[in-house]
């Protein structure tokens, strides 16, 4: 089973596309946490594992953590990231 990784930078409204954001600015949220992302992954229907003490490759001096998604073999990663961004936005109200 292949695990997909979602970094907070993928849905961070304060980042540009070149800095790692993968969703449109309208769908992004400011400073997403790995806890919010893991909760959104659960809402989408997958299991999430939070990994701390890892740094986003484009920002090696910051340990933001990441979320590994299990069981998302059939979905394209972009679709998964889009759905997670939408749920994080909904969780924040």
PDB file of N, CA, C and O in Angstrom:
ATOM      1  N   UNK A   1       0.840  -1.176   0.000  1.00  0.00           N
ATOM      2  CA  UNK A   1       0.000   0.000   0.000  1.00  0.00           C
ATOM      3  C   UNK A   1       0.892   1.250   0.000  1.00  0.00           C
ATOM      4  O   UNK A   1       1.831   1.355   0.789  1.00  0.00           O
ATOM      5  N   UNK A   2       0.589   2.167  -0.875  1.00  0.00           N
ATOM      6  CA  UNK A   2       1.336   3.406  -0.992  1.00  0.00           C
ATOM      7  C   UNK A   2       0.714   4.452  -0.083  1.00  0.00           C
ATOM      8  O   UNK A   2      -0.501   4.644  -0.088  1.00  0.00           O
ATOM      9  N   UNK A   3       1.545   5.125   0.694  1.00  0.00           N
ATOM     10  CA  UNK A   3       1.064   6.209   1.543  1.00  0.00           C
ATOM     11  C   UNK A   3       1.320   7.531   0.826  1.00  0.00           C
ATOM     12  O   UNK A   3       2.339   7.708   0.159  1.00  0.00           O
ATOM     13  N   UNK A   4       0.387   8.440   0.979  1.00  0.00           N
ATOM     14  CA  UNK A   4       0.563   9.774   0.421  1.00  0.00           C
ATOM     15  C   UNK A   4       0.878  10.718   1.566  1.00  0.00           C
ATOM     16  O   UNK A   4       0.365  10.550   2.673  1.00  0.00           O
ATOM     17  N   UNK A   5       1.709  11.699   1.309  1.00  0.00           N
ATOM     18  CA  UNK A   5       2.122  12.648   2.335  1.00  0.00           C
ATOM     19  C   UNK A   5       1.516  14.008   2.030  1.00  0.00           C
ATOM     20  O   UNK A   5       1.547  14.477   0.892  1.00  0.00           O
ATOM     21  N   UNK A   6       0.964  14.632   3.065  1.00  0.00           N
ATOM     22  CA  UNK A   6       0.453  15.993   2.931  1.00  0.00           C
ATOM     23  C   UNK A   6       1.217  16.873   3.913  1.00  0.00           C
ATOM     24  O   UNK A   6       1.171  16.664   5.125  1.00  0.00           O
ATOM     25  N   UNK A   7       1.908  17.845   3.375  1.00  0.00           N
ATOM     26  CA  UNK A   7       2.622  18.826   4.184  1.00  0.00           C
ATOM     27  C   UNK A   7       1.701  20.028   4.398  1.00  0.00           C
ATOM     28  O   UNK A   7       0.925  20.361   3.502  1.00  0.00           O
ATOM     29  N   UNK A   8       1.762  20.685   5.552  1.00  0.00           N
ATOM     30  CA  UNK A   8       0.956  21.892   5.772  1.00  0.00           C
ATOM     31  C   UNK A   8       1.168  22.963   4.703  1.00  0.00           C
ATOM     32  O   UNK A   8       0.247  23.720   4.396  1.00  0.00           O
ATOM     33  N   UNK A   9       2.348  23.032   4.147  1.00  0.00           N
ATOM     34  CA  UNK A   9       2.639  24.032   3.110  1.00  0.00           C
ATOM     35  C   UNK A   9       1.724  23.873   1.895  1.00  0.00           C
ATOM     36  O   UNK A   9       1.467  24.850   1.192  1.00  0.00           O
ATOM     37  N   UNK A  10       1.232  22.671   1.638  1.00  0.00           N
ATOM     38  CA  UNK A  10       0.384  22.431   0.474  1.00  0.00           C
ATOM     39  C   UNK A  10      -0.900  23.249   0.508  1.00  0.00           C
ATOM     40  O   UNK A  10      -1.439  23.596  -0.542  1.00  0.00           O
ATOM     41  N   UNK A  11      -1.400  23.564   1.713  1.00  0.00           N
ATOM     42  CA  UNK A  11      -2.673  24.283   1.800  1.00  0.00           C
ATOM     43  C   UNK A  11      -2.533  25.613   2.551  1.00  0.00           C
ATOM     44  O   UNK A  11      -3.535  26.193   2.969  1.00  0.00           O
ATOM     45  N   UNK A  12      -1.312  26.095   2.721  1.00  0.00           N
ATOM     46  CA  UNK A  12      -1.045  27.318   3.476  1.00  0.00           C
ATOM     47  C   UNK A  12      -1.274  28.554   2.598  1.00  0.00           C
ATOM     48  O   UNK A  12      -0.617  28.729   1.572  1.00  0.00           O
ATOM     49  N   UNK A  13      -2.212  29.403   3.017  1.00  0.00           N
ATOM     50  CA  UNK A  13      -2.565  30.605   2.258  1.00  0.00           C
ATOM     51  C   UNK A  13      -1.430  31.624   2.220  1.00  0.00           C
ATOM     52  O   UNK A  13      -1.414  32.498   1.354  1.00  0.00           O
ATOM     53  N   UNK A  14      -0.494  31.522   3.138  1.00  0.00           N
ATOM     54  CA  UNK A  14       0.600  32.482   3.201  1.00  0.00           C
ATOM     55  C   UNK A  14       1.765  32.108   2.296  1.00  0.00           C
ATOM     56  O   UNK A  14       2.774  32.812   2.264  1.00  0.00           O
ATOM     57  N   UNK A  15       1.640  31.022   1.568  1.00  0.00           N
ATOM     58  CA  UNK A  15       2.686  30.580   0.642  1.00  0.00           C
ATOM     59  C   UNK A  15       2.235  30.762  -0.797  1.00  0.00           C
ATOM     60  O   UNK A  15       1.045  30.721  -1.110  1.00  0.00           O
ATOM     61  N   UNK A  16       3.202  30.959  -1.647  1.00  0.00           N
ATOM     62  CA  UNK A  16       2.909  31.030  -3.079  1.00  0.00           C
ATOM     63  C   UNK A  16       3.020  29.620  -3.665  1.00  0.00           C
ATOM     64  O   UNK A  16       3.421  28.677  -2.983  1.00  0.00           O
ATOM     65  N   UNK A  17       2.665  29.504  -4.913  1.00  0.00           N
ATOM     66  CA  UNK A  17       2.804  28.194  -5.581  1.00  0.00           C
ATOM     67  C   UNK A  17       4.266  27.757  -5.614  1.00  0.00           C
ATOM     68  O   UNK A  17       4.566  26.578  -5.425  1.00  0.00           O
ATOM     69  N   UNK A  18       5.176  28.702  -5.852  1.00  0.00           N
ATOM     70  CA  UNK A  18       6.591  28.339  -5.907  1.00  0.00           C
ATOM     71  C   UNK A  18       7.136  27.955  -4.533  1.00  0.00           C
ATOM     72  O   UNK A  18       8.157  27.273  -4.439  1.00  0.00           O
ATOM     73  N   UNK A  19       6.464  28.385  -3.476  1.00  0.00           N
ATOM     74  CA  UNK A  19       6.877  28.019  -2.121  1.00  0.00           C
ATOM     75  C   UNK A  19       6.233  26.719  -1.646  1.00  0.00           C
ATOM     76  O   UNK A  19       6.487  26.277  -0.525  1.00  0.00           O
ATOM     77  N   UNK A  20       5.403  26.104  -2.486  1.00  0.00           N
ATOM     78  CA  UNK A  20       4.878  24.789  -2.163  1.00  0.00           C
ATOM     79  C   UNK A  20       3.377  24.657  -2.052  1.00  0.00           C
ATOM     80  O   UNK A  20       2.877  23.547  -1.866  1.00  0.00           O
ATOM     81  N   UNK A  21       2.628  25.766  -2.162  1.00  0.00           N
ATOM     82  CA  UNK A  21       1.171  25.653  -2.068  1.00  0.00           C
ATOM     83  C   UNK A  21       0.659  24.910  -3.289  1.00  0.00           C
ATOM     84  O   UNK A  21       1.098  25.181  -4.406  1.00  0.00           O
ATOM     85  N   UNK A  22      -0.263  23.977  -3.092  1.00  0.00           N
ATOM     86  CA  UNK A  22      -0.788  23.168  -4.203  1.00  0.00           C
ATOM     87  C   UNK A  22      -2.261  23.401  -4.479  1.00  0.00           C
ATOM     88  O   UNK A  22      -2.814  22.798  -5.398  1.00  0.00           O
ATOM     89  N   UNK A  23      -2.901  24.252  -3.713  1.00  0.00           N
ATOM     90  CA  UNK A  23      -4.320  24.538  -3.928  1.00  0.00           C
ATOM     91  C   UNK A  23      -4.460  26.004  -4.325  1.00  0.00           C
ATOM     92  O   UNK A  23      -3.561  26.801  -4.057  1.00  0.00           O
ATOM     93  N   UNK A  24      -5.569  26.368  -4.955  1.00  0.00           N
ATOM     94  CA  UNK A  24      -5.779  27.784  -5.275  1.00  0.00           C
ATOM     95  C   UNK A  24      -5.806  28.618  -3.996  1.00  0.00           C
ATOM     96  O   UNK A  24      -6.179  28.125  -2.931  1.00  0.00           O
ATOM     97  N   UNK A  25      -5.413  29.867  -4.108  1.00  0.00           N
ATOM     98  CA  UNK A  25      -5.387  30.751  -2.938  1.00  0.00           C
ATOM     99  C   UNK A  25      -6.760  30.838  -2.280  1.00  0.00           C
ATOM    100  O   UNK A  25      -6.851  30.994  -1.062  1.00  0.00           O
ATOM    101  N   UNK A  26      -7.817  30.740  -3.061  1.00  0.00           N
ATOM    102  CA  UNK A  26      -9.174  30.819  -2.511  1.00  0.00           C
ATOM    103  C   UNK A  26      -9.521  29.613  -1.632  1.00  0.00           C
ATOM    104  O   UNK A  26     -10.397  29.714  -0.774  1.00  0.00           O
ATOM    105  N   UNK A  27      -8.851  28.480  -1.834  1.00  0.00           N
ATOM    106  CA  UNK A  27      -9.120  27.274  -1.049  1.00  0.00           C
ATOM    107  C   UNK A  27      -8.125  27.090   0.093  1.00  0.00           C
ATOM    108  O   UNK A  27      -8.329  26.242   0.962  1.00  0.00           O
ATOM    109  N   UNK A  28      -7.058  27.872   0.097  1.00  0.00           N
ATOM    110  CA  UNK A  28      -6.010  27.735   1.111  1.00  0.00           C
ATOM    111  C   UNK A  28      -6.431  28.381   2.428  1.00  0.00           C
ATOM    112  O   UNK A  28      -7.313  29.239   2.459  1.00  0.00           O
ATOM    113  N   UNK A  29      -5.787  27.956   3.512  1.00  0.00           N
ATOM    114  CA  UNK A  29      -6.049  28.508   4.852  1.00  0.00           C
ATOM    115  C   UNK A  29      -4.728  28.979   5.453  1.00  0.00           C
ATOM    116  O   UNK A  29      -3.676  28.404   5.170  1.00  0.00           O
ATOM    117  N   UNK A  30      -4.778  30.018   6.277  1.00  0.00           N
ATOM    118  CA  UNK A  30      -3.524  30.488   6.886  1.00  0.00           C
ATOM    119  C   UNK A  30      -3.044  29.548   7.995  1.00  0.00           C
ATOM    120  O   UNK A  30      -3.820  29.119   8.848  1.00  0.00           O
ATOM    121  N   UNK A  31      -1.771  29.248   7.960  1.00  0.00           N
ATOM    122  CA  UNK A  31      -1.100  28.444   8.978  1.00  0.00           C
ATOM    123  C   UNK A  31      -1.845  27.170   9.392  1.00  0.00           C
ATOM    124  O   UNK A  31      -2.223  27.030  10.555  1.00  0.00           O
ATOM    125  N   UNK A  32      -2.057  26.249   8.462  1.00  0.00           N
ATOM    126  CA  UNK A  32      -2.734  24.996   8.836  1.00  0.00           C
ATOM    127  C   UNK A  32      -1.828  24.145   9.728  1.00  0.00           C
ATOM    128  O   UNK A  32      -0.608  24.145   9.566  1.00  0.00           O
ATOM    129  N   UNK A  33      -2.425  23.438  10.650  1.00  0.00           N
ATOM    130  CA  UNK A  33      -1.653  22.558  11.535  1.00  0.00           C
ATOM    131  C   UNK A  33      -1.797  21.112  11.064  1.00  0.00           C
ATOM    132  O   UNK A  33      -2.732  20.767  10.341  1.00  0.00           O
ATOM    133  N   UNK A  34      -0.862  20.285  11.486  1.00  0.00           N
ATOM    134  CA  UNK A  34      -0.944  18.870  11.117  1.00  0.00           C
ATOM    135  C   UNK A  34      -2.160  18.212  11.765  1.00  0.00           C
ATOM    136  O   UNK A  34      -2.714  17.259  11.218  1.00  0.00           O
ATOM    137  N   UNK A  35      -2.577  18.714  12.925  1.00  0.00           N
ATOM    138  CA  UNK A  35      -3.766  18.171  13.588  1.00  0.00           C
ATOM    139  C   UNK A  35      -5.017  18.440  12.760  1.00  0.00           C
ATOM    140  O   UNK A  35      -5.863  17.560  12.603  1.00  0.00           O
ATOM    141  N   UNK A  36      -5.134  19.660  12.230  1.00  0.00           N
ATOM    142  CA  UNK A  36      -6.281  19.999  11.380  1.00  0.00           C
ATOM    143  C   UNK A  36      -6.280  19.156  10.110  1.00  0.00           C
ATOM    144  O   UNK A  36      -7.326  18.682   9.666  1.00  0.00           O
ATOM    145  N   UNK A  37      -5.110  18.977   9.540  1.00  0.00           N
ATOM    146  CA  UNK A  37      -5.002  18.185   8.313  1.00  0.00           C
ATOM    147  C   UNK A  37      -5.381  16.736   8.594  1.00  0.00           C
ATOM    148  O   UNK A  37      -6.106  16.125   7.809  1.00  0.00           O
ATOM    149  N   UNK A  38      -4.900  16.180   9.700  1.00  0.00           N
ATOM    150  CA  UNK A  38      -5.232  14.793  10.052  1.00  0.00           C
ATOM    151  C   UNK A  38      -6.730  14.640  10.281  1.00  0.00           C
ATOM    152  O   UNK A  38      -7.318  13.639   9.871  1.00  0.00           O
ATOM    153  N   UNK A  39      -7.350  15.608  10.923  1.00  0.00           N
ATOM    154  CA  UNK A  39      -8.797  15.554  11.149  1.00  0.00           C
ATOM    155  C   UNK A  39      -9.544  15.615   9.812  1.00  0.00           C
ATOM    156  O   UNK A  39     -10.524  14.897   9.614  1.00  0.00           O
ATOM    157  N   UNK A  40      -9.090  16.459   8.912  1.00  0.00           N
ATOM    158  CA  UNK A  40      -9.719  16.570   7.589  1.00  0.00           C
ATOM    159  C   UNK A  40      -9.545  15.280   6.793  1.00  0.00           C
ATOM    160  O   UNK A  40     -10.463  14.858   6.089  1.00  0.00           O
ATOM    161  N   UNK A  41      -8.380  14.655   6.897  1.00  0.00           N
ATOM    162  CA  UNK A  41      -8.147  13.380   6.213  1.00  0.00           C
ATOM    163  C   UNK A  41      -9.140  12.335   6.722  1.00  0.00           C
ATOM    164  O   UNK A  41      -9.666  11.544   5.939  1.00  0.00           O
ATOM    165  N   UNK A  42      -9.390  12.332   8.008  1.00  0.00           N
ATOM    166  CA  UNK A  42     -10.383  11.419   8.573  1.00  0.00           C
ATOM    167  C   UNK A  42     -11.774  11.694   8.044  1.00  0.00           C
ATOM    168  O   UNK A  42     -12.542  10.763   7.802  1.00  0.00           O
ATOM    169  N   UNK A  43     -12.111  12.972   7.859  1.00  0.00           N
ATOM    170  CA  UNK A  43     -13.415  13.344   7.307  1.00  0.00           C
ATOM    171  C   UNK A  43     -13.558  12.883   5.854  1.00  0.00           C
ATOM    172  O   UNK A  43     -14.654  12.548   5.405  1.00  0.00           O
ATOM    173  N   UNK A  44     -12.453  12.870   5.138  1.00  0.00           N
ATOM    174  CA  UNK A  44     -12.469  12.422   3.745  1.00  0.00           C
ATOM    175  C   UNK A  44     -12.615  10.908   3.675  1.00  0.00           C
ATOM    176  O   UNK A  44     -13.046  10.370   2.655  1.00  0.00           O
ATOM    177  N   UNK A  45     -12.257  10.217   4.762  1.00  0.00           N
ATOM    178  CA  UNK A  45     -12.462   8.773   4.802  1.00  0.00           C
ATOM    179  C   UNK A  45     -11.206   7.932   4.813  1.00  0.00           C
ATOM    180  O   UNK A  45     -11.252   6.741   4.507  1.00  0.00           O
ATOM    181  N   UNK A  46     -10.089   8.534   5.162  1.00  0.00           N
ATOM    182  CA  UNK A  46      -8.826   7.784   5.193  1.00  0.00           C
ATOM    183  C   UNK A  46      -8.222   7.852   6.585  1.00  0.00           C
ATOM    184  O   UNK A  46      -8.620   8.669   7.416  1.00  0.00           O
ATOM    185  N   UNK A  47      -7.264   6.985   6.821  1.00  0.00           N
ATOM    186  CA  UNK A  47      -6.527   6.995   8.079  1.00  0.00           C
ATOM    187  C   UNK A  47      -5.324   7.913   7.936  1.00  0.00           C
ATOM    188  O   UNK A  47      -4.659   7.934   6.900  1.00  0.00           O
ATOM    189  N   UNK A  48      -5.054   8.675   9.000  1.00  0.00           N
ATOM    190  CA  UNK A  48      -3.946   9.624   8.976  1.00  0.00           C
ATOM    191  C   UNK A  48      -2.976   9.330  10.107  1.00  0.00           C
ATOM    192  O   UNK A  48      -3.375   8.959  11.211  1.00  0.00           O
ATOM    193  N   UNK A  49      -1.706   9.500   9.813  1.00  0.00           N
ATOM    194  CA  UNK A  49      -0.654   9.361  10.812  1.00  0.00           C
ATOM    195  C   UNK A  49       0.142  10.656  10.810  1.00  0.00           C
ATOM    196  O   UNK A  49       0.691  11.056   9.784  1.00  0.00           O
ATOM    197  N   UNK A  50       0.201  11.312  11.975  1.00  0.00           N
ATOM    198  CA  UNK A  50       0.963  12.554  12.091  1.00  0.00           C
ATOM    199  C   UNK A  50       2.408  12.211  12.396  1.00  0.00           C
ATOM    200  O   UNK A  50       2.694  11.418  13.293  1.00  0.00           O
ATOM    201  N   UNK A  51       3.314  12.811  11.647  1.00  0.00           N
ATOM    202  CA  UNK A  51       4.748  12.661  11.900  1.00  0.00           C
ATOM    203  C   UNK A  51       5.312  14.032  12.232  1.00  0.00           C
ATOM    204  O   UNK A  51       5.221  14.966  11.434  1.00  0.00           O
ATOM    205  N   UNK A  52       5.876  14.138  13.384  1.00  0.00           N
ATOM    206  CA  UNK A  52       6.506  15.396  13.796  1.00  0.00           C
ATOM    207  C   UNK A  52       8.011  15.265  13.588  1.00  0.00           C
ATOM    208  O   UNK A  52       8.487  14.218  13.148  1.00  0.00           O
ATOM    209  N   UNK A  53       8.729  16.271  13.887  1.00  0.00           N
ATOM    210  CA  UNK A  53      10.192  16.252  13.788  1.00  0.00           C
ATOM    211  C   UNK A  53      10.691  15.978  12.369  1.00  0.00           C
ATOM    212  O   UNK A  53      11.771  15.421  12.175  1.00  0.00           O
ATOM    213  N   UNK A  54       9.900  16.373  11.395  1.00  0.00           N
ATOM    214  CA  UNK A  54      10.340  16.300  10.006  1.00  0.00           C
ATOM    215  C   UNK A  54      10.142  17.679   9.393  1.00  0.00           C
ATOM    216  O   UNK A  54       9.206  18.400   9.738  1.00  0.00           O
ATOM    217  N   UNK A  55      11.026  18.028   8.491  1.00  0.00           N
ATOM    218  CA  UNK A  55      10.988  19.354   7.882  1.00  0.00           C
ATOM    219  C   UNK A  55      10.563  19.264   6.433  1.00  0.00           C
ATOM    220  O   UNK A  55      10.952  18.350   5.706  1.00  0.00           O
ATOM    221  N   UNK A  56       9.761  20.225   6.028  1.00  0.00           N
ATOM    222  CA  UNK A  56       9.358  20.319   4.624  1.00  0.00           C
ATOM    223  C   UNK A  56      10.617  20.530   3.792  1.00  0.00           C
ATOM    224  O   UNK A  56      11.424  21.395   4.133  1.00  0.00           O
ATOM    225  N   UNK A  57      10.815  19.782   2.725  1.00  0.00           N
ATOM    226  CA  UNK A  57      12.058  19.844   1.959  1.00  0.00           C
ATOM    227  C   UNK A  57      12.429  21.243   1.445  1.00  0.00           C
ATOM    228  O   UNK A  57      13.611  21.556   1.305  1.00  0.00           O
ATOM    229  N   UNK A  58      11.440  22.066   1.168  1.00  0.00           N
ATOM    230  CA  UNK A  58      11.751  23.416   0.695  1.00  0.00           C
ATOM    231  C   UNK A  58      12.068  24.375   1.835  1.00  0.00           C
ATOM    232  O   UNK A  58      12.426  25.530   1.601  1.00  0.00           O
ATOM    233  N   UNK A  59      11.939  23.904   3.049  1.00  0.00           N
ATOM    234  CA  UNK A  59      12.204  24.722   4.229  1.00  0.00           C
ATOM    235  C   UNK A  59      12.860  23.831   5.279  1.00  0.00           C
ATOM    236  O   UNK A  59      12.226  23.496   6.280  1.00  0.00           O
ATOM    237  N   UNK A  60      14.113  23.442   5.072  1.00  0.00           N
ATOM    238  CA  UNK A  60      14.736  22.413   5.904  1.00  0.00           C
ATOM    239  C   UNK A  60      15.003  22.816   7.354  1.00  0.00           C
ATOM    240  O   UNK A  60      15.350  21.958   8.167  1.00  0.00           O
ATOM    241  N   UNK A  61      14.854  24.078   7.696  1.00  0.00           N
ATOM    242  CA  UNK A  61      15.174  24.500   9.062  1.00  0.00           C
ATOM    243  C   UNK A  61      13.946  24.658   9.934  1.00  0.00           C
ATOM    244  O   UNK A  61      14.044  25.138  11.064  1.00  0.00           O
ATOM    245  N   UNK A  62      12.795  24.261   9.426  1.00  0.00           N
ATOM    246  CA  UNK A  62      11.550  24.361  10.181  1.00  0.00           C
ATOM    247  C   UNK A  62      10.936  22.980  10.307  1.00  0.00           C
ATOM    248  O   UNK A  62      10.748  22.293   9.303  1.00  0.00           O
ATOM    249  N   UNK A  63      10.626  22.570  11.503  1.00  0.00           N
ATOM    250  CA  UNK A  63      10.024  21.256  11.718  1.00  0.00           C
ATOM    251  C   UNK A  63       8.516  21.398  11.866  1.00  0.00           C
ATOM    252  O   UNK A  63       7.995  21.454  12.980  1.00  0.00           O
ATOM    253  N   UNK A  64       7.826  21.455  10.746  1.00  0.00           N
ATOM    254  CA  UNK A  64       6.383  21.648  10.763  1.00  0.00           C
ATOM    255  C   UNK A  64       5.611  20.344  10.925  1.00  0.00           C
ATOM    256  O   UNK A  64       4.464  20.352  11.369  1.00  0.00           O
ATOM    257  N   UNK A  65       6.227  19.243  10.572  1.00  0.00           N
ATOM    258  CA  UNK A  65       5.546  17.964  10.603  1.00  0.00           C
ATOM    259  C   UNK A  65       4.844  17.691   9.284  1.00  0.00           C
ATOM    260  O   UNK A  65       4.821  18.534   8.387  1.00  0.00           O
ATOM    261  N   UNK A  66       4.278  16.508   9.184  1.00  0.00           N
ATOM    262  CA  UNK A  66       3.545  16.107   7.987  1.00  0.00           C
ATOM    263  C   UNK A  66       2.506  15.082   8.367  1.00  0.00           C
ATOM    264  O   UNK A  66       2.522  14.544   9.474  1.00  0.00           O
ATOM    265  N   UNK A  67       1.602  14.813   7.443  1.00  0.00           N
ATOM    266  CA  UNK A  67       0.559  13.823   7.668  1.00  0.00           C
ATOM    267  C   UNK A  67       0.673  12.770   6.578  1.00  0.00           C
ATOM    268  O   UNK A  67       0.649  13.091   5.390  1.00  0.00           O
ATOM    269  N   UNK A  68       0.795  11.519   6.981  1.00  0.00           N
ATOM    270  CA  UNK A  68       0.793  10.411   6.025  1.00  0.00           C
ATOM    271  C   UNK A  68      -0.621   9.875   5.939  1.00  0.00           C
ATOM    272  O   UNK A  68      -1.269   9.625   6.955  1.00  0.00           O
ATOM    273  N   UNK A  69      -1.088   9.702   4.721  1.00  0.00           N
ATOM    274  CA  UNK A  69      -2.449   9.229   4.472  1.00  0.00           C
ATOM    275  C   UNK A  69      -2.377   7.781   4.009  1.00  0.00           C
ATOM    276  O   UNK A  69      -1.715   7.458   3.022  1.00  0.00           O
ATOM    277  N   UNK A  70      -3.066   6.925   4.736  1.00  0.00           N
ATOM    278  CA  UNK A  70      -3.079   5.500   4.386  1.00  0.00           C
ATOM    279  C   UNK A  70      -4.381   5.157   3.685  1.00  0.00           C
ATOM    280  O   UNK A  70      -5.449   5.639   4.063  1.00  0.00           O
ATOM    281  N   UNK A  71      -4.283   4.328   2.669  1.00  0.00           N
ATOM    282  CA  UNK A  71      -5.470   3.839   1.985  1.00  0.00           C
ATOM    283  C   UNK A  71      -5.967   4.724   0.865  1.00  0.00           C
ATOM    284  O   UNK A  71      -7.072   4.520   0.364  1.00  0.00           O
ATOM    285  N   UNK A  72      -5.176   5.701   0.461  1.00  0.00           N
ATOM    286  CA  UNK A  72      -5.607   6.623  -0.594  1.00  0.00           C
ATOM    287  C   UNK A  72      -5.004   6.252  -1.942  1.00  0.00           C
ATOM    288  O   UNK A  72      -4.703   7.125  -2.755  1.00  0.00           O
ATOM    289  N   UNK A  73      -4.831   4.961  -2.174  1.00  0.00           N
ATOM    290  CA  UNK A  73      -4.190   4.507  -3.402  1.00  0.00           C
ATOM    291  C   UNK A  73      -4.959   4.895  -4.653  1.00  0.00           C
ATOM    292  O   UNK A  73      -4.353   5.213  -5.676  1.00  0.00           O
ATOM    293  N   UNK A  74      -6.285   4.873  -4.589  1.00  0.00           N
ATOM    294  CA  UNK A  74      -7.095   5.087  -5.782  1.00  0.00           C
ATOM    295  C   UNK A  74      -7.218   6.562  -6.165  1.00  0.00           C
ATOM    296  O   UNK A  74      -7.392   6.879  -7.342  1.00  0.00           O
ATOM    297  N   UNK A  75      -7.132   7.455  -5.200  1.00  0.00           N
ATOM    298  CA  UNK A  75      -7.312   8.880  -5.483  1.00  0.00           C
ATOM    299  C   UNK A  75      -6.004   9.521  -5.911  1.00  0.00           C
ATOM    300  O   UNK A  75      -4.928   9.175  -5.424  1.00  0.00           O
ATOM    301  N   UNK A  76      -6.126  10.464  -6.833  1.00  0.00           N
ATOM    302  CA  UNK A  76      -4.969  11.244  -7.217  1.00  0.00           C
ATOM    303  C   UNK A  76      -4.586  12.143  -6.048  1.00  0.00           C
ATOM    304  O   UNK A  76      -5.453  12.605  -5.306  1.00  0.00           O
ATOM    305  N   UNK A  77      -3.306  12.388  -5.883  1.00  0.00           N
ATOM    306  CA  UNK A  77      -2.858  13.184  -4.749  1.00  0.00           C
ATOM    307  C   UNK A  77      -3.456  14.586  -4.793  1.00  0.00           C
ATOM    308  O   UNK A  77      -3.835  15.126  -3.754  1.00  0.00           O
ATOM    309  N   UNK A  78      -3.543  15.175  -5.966  1.00  0.00           N
ATOM    310  CA  UNK A  78      -4.098  16.521  -6.082  1.00  0.00           C
ATOM    311  C   UNK A  78      -5.553  16.554  -5.613  1.00  0.00           C
ATOM    312  O   UNK A  78      -5.953  17.489  -4.919  1.00  0.00           O
ATOM    313  N   UNK A  79      -6.334  15.567  -5.974  1.00  0.00           N
ATOM    314  CA  UNK A  79      -7.729  15.501  -5.527  1.00  0.00           C
ATOM    315  C   UNK A  79      -7.807  15.386  -4.008  1.00  0.00           C
ATOM    316  O   UNK A  79      -8.659  16.008  -3.374  1.00  0.00           O
ATOM    317  N   UNK A  80      -6.923  14.595  -3.437  1.00  0.00           N
ATOM    318  CA  UNK A  80      -6.893  14.422  -1.993  1.00  0.00           C
ATOM    319  C   UNK A  80      -6.534  15.734  -1.295  1.00  0.00           C
ATOM    320  O   UNK A  80      -7.174  16.108  -0.312  1.00  0.00           O
ATOM    321  N   UNK A  81      -5.531  16.424  -1.791  1.00  0.00           N
ATOM    322  CA  UNK A  81      -5.111  17.696  -1.189  1.00  0.00           C
ATOM    323  C   UNK A  81      -6.228  18.729  -1.307  1.00  0.00           C
ATOM    324  O   UNK A  81      -6.465  19.487  -0.367  1.00  0.00           O
ATOM    325  N   UNK A  82      -6.912  18.770  -2.439  1.00  0.00           N
ATOM    326  CA  UNK A  82      -8.030  19.699  -2.624  1.00  0.00           C
ATOM    327  C   UNK A  82      -9.139  19.416  -1.608  1.00  0.00           C
ATOM    328  O   UNK A  82      -9.676  20.343  -1.001  1.00  0.00           O
ATOM    329  N   UNK A  83      -9.478  18.149  -1.424  1.00  0.00           N
ATOM    330  CA  UNK A  83     -10.534  17.775  -0.478  1.00  0.00           C
ATOM    331  C   UNK A  83     -10.128  18.115   0.955  1.00  0.00           C
ATOM    332  O   UNK A  83     -10.945  18.608   1.733  1.00  0.00           O
ATOM    333  N   UNK A  84      -8.881  17.857   1.301  1.00  0.00           N
ATOM    334  CA  UNK A  84      -8.398  18.166   2.652  1.00  0.00           C
ATOM    335  C   UNK A  84      -8.440  19.670   2.892  1.00  0.00           C
ATOM    336  O   UNK A  84      -8.854  20.113   3.963  1.00  0.00           O
ATOM    337  N   UNK A  85      -8.022  20.457   1.914  1.00  0.00           N
ATOM    338  CA  UNK A  85      -8.071  21.922   2.058  1.00  0.00           C
ATOM    339  C   UNK A  85      -9.487  22.397   2.281  1.00  0.00           C
ATOM    340  O   UNK A  85      -9.720  23.281   3.106  1.00  0.00           O
ATOM    341  N   UNK A  86     -10.437  21.827   1.561  1.00  0.00           N
ATOM    342  CA  UNK A  86     -11.837  22.218   1.721  1.00  0.00           C
ATOM    343  C   UNK A  86     -12.337  21.880   3.125  1.00  0.00           C
ATOM    344  O   UNK A  86     -13.049  22.679   3.734  1.00  0.00           O
ATOM    345  N   UNK A  87     -11.975  20.712   3.642  1.00  0.00           N
ATOM    346  CA  UNK A  87     -12.408  20.318   4.987  1.00  0.00           C
ATOM    347  C   UNK A  87     -11.752  21.162   6.066  1.00  0.00           C
ATOM    348  O   UNK A  87     -12.403  21.519   7.048  1.00  0.00           O
ATOM    349  N   UNK A  88     -10.470  21.488   5.902  1.00  0.00           N
ATOM    350  CA  UNK A  88      -9.813  22.349   6.890  1.00  0.00           C
ATOM    351  C   UNK A  88     -10.495  23.719   6.918  1.00  0.00           C
ATOM    352  O   UNK A  88     -10.720  24.290   7.985  1.00  0.00           O
ATOM    353  N   UNK A  89     -10.816  24.233   5.742  1.00  0.00           N
ATOM    354  CA  UNK A  89     -11.544  25.498   5.679  1.00  0.00           C
ATOM    355  C   UNK A  89     -12.904  25.408   6.357  1.00  0.00           C
ATOM    356  O   UNK A  89     -13.321  26.344   7.040  1.00  0.00           O
ATOM    357  N   UNK A  90     -13.594  24.292   6.174  1.00  0.00           N
ATOM    358  CA  UNK A  90     -14.908  24.101   6.799  1.00  0.00           C
ATOM    359  C   UNK A  90     -14.774  23.930   8.318  1.00  0.00           C
ATOM    360  O   UNK A  90     -15.623  24.404   9.074  1.00  0.00           O
ATOM    361  N   UNK A  91     -13.719  23.259   8.756  1.00  0.00           N
ATOM    362  CA  UNK A  91     -13.512  23.077  10.201  1.00  0.00           C
ATOM    363  C   UNK A  91     -13.298  24.409  10.905  1.00  0.00           C
ATOM    364  O   UNK A  91     -13.690  24.588  12.058  1.00  0.00           O
ATOM    365  N   UNK A  92     -12.677  25.331  10.202  1.00  0.00           N
ATOM    366  CA  UNK A  92     -12.408  26.644  10.797  1.00  0.00           C
ATOM    367  C   UNK A  92     -13.635  27.540  10.758  1.00  0.00           C
ATOM    368  O   UNK A  92     -13.696  28.544  11.468  1.00  0.00           O
ATOM    369  N   UNK A  93     -14.608  27.183   9.936  1.00  0.00           N
ATOM    370  CA  UNK A  93     -15.849  27.951   9.880  1.00  0.00           C
ATOM    371  C   UNK A  93     -15.759  29.039   8.959  1.00  0.00           C
ATOM    372  O   UNK A  93     -16.721  29.788   8.791  1.00  0.00           O
TER     373      UNK A  93
END
